[in-house]
């Protein structure tokens, strides 16, 4: 299930560091979080959809590695981001 472009632009504008920033870690993590939450809702309804479950686990791992990188390099941005996205700090 792909994100519609309006929602994607909203997320990008909210988490962008500069005006034309589209690929920073914060934006990637926010987009992955949105996709994970959508897949979570889908999997609550469709319990036997194992291929979507595997895709979601792949996204979770990707987000985890990005969060790990952000925590290691820019801890203040990491703390701000997890607070905005309501994620747990390990």
C-alpha positions in Angstrom: 0.0 0.0 0.0 1.7 3.2 -1.2 1.5 6.6 0.4 -0.5 9.2 -1.5 1.7 12.1 -2.6 -0.2 14.7 -0.5 0.5 12.7 2.8 4.1 12.1 1.8 4.6 15.8 1.1 3.1 16.7 4.4 5.4 14.3 6.3 8.4 15.6 4.3 7.6 19.3 5.0 7.1 18.5 8.7 10.4 16.7 9.2 12.7 18.5 6.7 15.8 20.2 7.9 16.1 22.6 5.0 13.7 23.7 2.3 14.6 21.1 -0.4 15.5 18.3 2.0 13.8 15.0 1.0 16.2 12.3 2.1 17.5 13.0 5.5 17.3 10.3 8.2 14.5 12.1 10.0 12.3 12.1 6.9 13.1 8.5 6.1 12.2 7.4 9.6 9.0 9.3 9.6 7.9 7.8 6.2 8.8 4.3 7.4 6.8 4.9 10.6 3.8 6.0 8.7 4.0 2.9 6.4 4.5 0.6 9.4 1.4 2.0 11.2 -0.6 1.5 8.0 0.6 -2.1 7.7 -0.2 -2.7 11.3 -3.8 -1.7 10.8 -4.0 -3.8 7.7 -2.6 -6.8 9.6 -5.1 -6.4 12.4 -7.9 -7.1 9.9 -6.0 -9.6 7.7 -4.3 -11.9 10.2 -3.2 -14.5 7.6 -1.5 -12.0 5.3 2.0 -13.3 5.9 3.7 -11.6 3.0 2.7 -8.2 4.3 3.9 -9.2 7.7 7.3 -10.1 6.3 7.4 -6.8 4.5 6.5 -4.9 7.6 9.3 -6.7 9.5 11.7 -5.6 6.8 10.5 -2.0 7.2 10.9 -2.2 11.0 14.5 -3.4 10.6 15.3 -0.6 8.2 13.8 2.0 10.6 15.7 0.5 13.5 19.0 0.8 11.7 18.2 4.4 10.7 17.3 5.2 14.3 20.5 3.6 15.5 22.5 5.7 13.1 20.7 8.9 14.1 21.2 8.1 17.8 24.9 7.5 17.3 25.6 10.6 15.2 23.0 13.3 16.3 21.6 12.4 19.6 19.6 15.7 20.1 17.8 15.2 16.8 17.1 11.6 17.7 15.5 12.5 21.0 13.3 15.1 19.3 12.3 12.7 16.5 11.3 9.8 18.8 9.2 12.2 20.9 7.4 13.5 17.8 6.7 10.1 16.4 5.9 8.5 19.8 8.5 5.8 19.5 10.2 4.1 22.4 13.8 4.7 23.2 15.6 1.5 23.7 
